[in-house]
Each structure stands twice: as C-alpha cells, then as structure tokens.
Amino acid sequence: MATLKDVAKQINKKYKDGKVVVAGDMLPEVKKLKFGALGADYPLYGGLPYGSIIVFAGQYSSGKTSAAALAMANYQRENPDKCCLYVDVENTLPVQLPHLVKMTGLQTDEDHFMRYDCTGKSAETIFEDILDMQIGADNIGMIILDSAAALVSNTDMENDFSKDNGMRASVAKPLGKFIRVMNQYLPRKGNILLVINQVREAGKTFTGATIYAEPAGHSLDFYPALKVRFGTRTFVKDDKNDITASKAEETTGFRLKFAITKSKVSPMNRGGGFLTFDLENGVDTIND
C-alpha cells in the first residue's frame, strides 16, 4: 500500500523541483527585506516578506513612494544580480528620481533598475507586460506598481467622455486576475510586488472621524501578505520630531508614520512604525 510520503515523492518527481510537497519539519523560513531602520523593522518583525505581494496605501504626500524606493534600494543591495522594475503609472518618477536617489541610495543603472513607461497604456496591457517580464526574465527583482489608483481600464480608454461606463470600466476585475496570477509566480523567483495605492474619503463616523477606503477593488485586500497604511508625514529638526508644517522651511528632515493593517507573516502586536529621513544624509538610523 502506497503511503502519503510515496505519493508526495511522485508529485515532486513529476514537477522536477522537489518543492511541491515537503515534510512538516522542512517548512521554509520567511525571508525578510529589511528597511535598515529600527523604527520600521521592529514592528514589521524584520521587514517585508520576500516572494509576496505588499501594499503601501495612504493619502497623498504621506511618503508611500519614498518608503517604497527605500525598500527597492535595500533589495538591490541584498540582490546585486537582480534588476528591479518600477511601473510608473502616474508618470512622475522622472521628477522624483533625483530626490529618491539622494534619500535612499537607489541604483538607477540599467543592470539594476528599469522604468516601465505607462503613457497611453491600459491597465490590461500593463498587467500583461509585467507578467511577461515576471515569467520570462530570470533576473527580475522587486516590482513597484505606482499606483493602483491611477490605472485606467481598456474600456474606459476606448470610449468617449460622454459615455458613462459605470462599473464596466473598473480596473477591479483585471487587477484581481493579475494579482492572483502574480501571487503564484512571485515565490518561485523570490521577488516582491509592491503595489502603491491612494486612499479615498468614504464618509464620516458618528464622532466626526474620517473613514478612508482604498480604490481598485478587493483583490488588494485579500491577496497581499502585508498591508501598510501611511499617515500624514511630520517634520524633523535635528533630534526633535513632529515639527509643524508651518515651520517646514526650518526643518532638517521628515518622518513617515505607518500602521500595519494586515500581516500574514508576523504578529501585529508591536503597533505602528516610522521612517525618518535626513534631507542631507538620507535615512536617519541613529535617532530612530
């Protein structure tokens, strides 16, 4: 009589990688990508999980892109043989890149960095191209999609402005399919898909507090291994934090604050975190 172990061996032989079914004492550890700053790595239990989908959400100017660029810069340092991909849906990277390089140390040479220009491309086309690169390129590294809120469906692009497409023009369905497929391929190469999303005001509570929602459908709620929500950035002067925005011209840096809203890879009992940037020297690890 064949045992479960015998059948598992046959399955692994069929797929030729020996990883489909493993014994209980061979479960792999989750590798983490560190930010290199204690204020962020401590609440995240070591950083961002490799081989996973991650979402950075928040209001405009909350520091989502800066934090994502820092993560990509650290990915480049840990994986010098990989080439990272920045999917520039909002077409703002050329303006931001000099600042991001100075703040994070992001490498922009062609062996380690590529920018995907999304000008005139529908969400469906962008997703297909990313999947082609994910599947076809052996050296593909971390992928940043900036941002989900700026994606435009093919239906919306082809129809004139006078026609109300309603929910048929939503990117939720194609994005959901893209996320599900990427969720299967990312662990094979150990890279990361980081999706940046912007929140929208969805109403008020009975106490007057604002309720925020994230656009682009529910797939960015269900499938990510980690979700981080950024709040309003504050300013820093030397070792003093939380300087008001009215005195921004007198400051020496800024601090990004975030909450962990979902994690499949670690407990969420350490509260939120923060990243502090010095305008001259980049990430401030000393004051953190």
PERAWO-V75984 format. One record per backbone hydrogen bond with DSSP energy under -1.0 kcal/mol. CO is the residue of the C=O (numbers start at 1). NH is the residue of the N-H. Records with the same first field share a line. If there is no record, write none. Layout:
BEGIN
CO->NH, NH
END
This chain:
BEGIN
3->7
4->8
5->9
6->10
7->11
8->12
9->13
10->14
11->15
12->16
23->26
31->50
33->48
37->40, 41
38->42
39->274
40->44
41->46
42->45
48->33
52->193
53->225, 226
54->195
55->228
56->197
57->230
58->199
59->62
63->67
64->68
65->69
66->70
67->71
68->72
69->73
70->74
71->75
72->76
73->77
74->78
75->79
79->82
83->141
84->114
85->144
86->116
87->89, 146
92->96
93->97
96->100
97->101
98->102
99->103
100->104
101->105
109->112, 113
112->84
114->86
116->88
118->121
122->126
123->127
124->128
125->129
126->130
127->131
128->132
129->133
130->134
131->135
132->136
133->137
139->83
142->85
143->194
144->87
145->196
146->89, 90
148->151
152->123
153->157
154->158
155->159
160->163
165->168
166->169
167->170
171->175
172->176
173->177
174->178
175->179
176->180
177->181
178->182
179->183
181->184, 185
182->186
186->190
192->143
193->54
194->145
195->56
196->148
200->213
203->211
205->208
209->205
211->202
213->200
218->221, 222
219->223
225->264
226->55
227->261, 262
228->57
229->259
234->255
235->243
236->252, 253
237->240
240->237
243->235
244->247
245->248
247->250
248->251
252->279
253->236
254->277
255->234
256->275
257->231
258->273
259->229
262->227
273->258
275->256
276->284
277->254
278->282
282->278
283->285
END
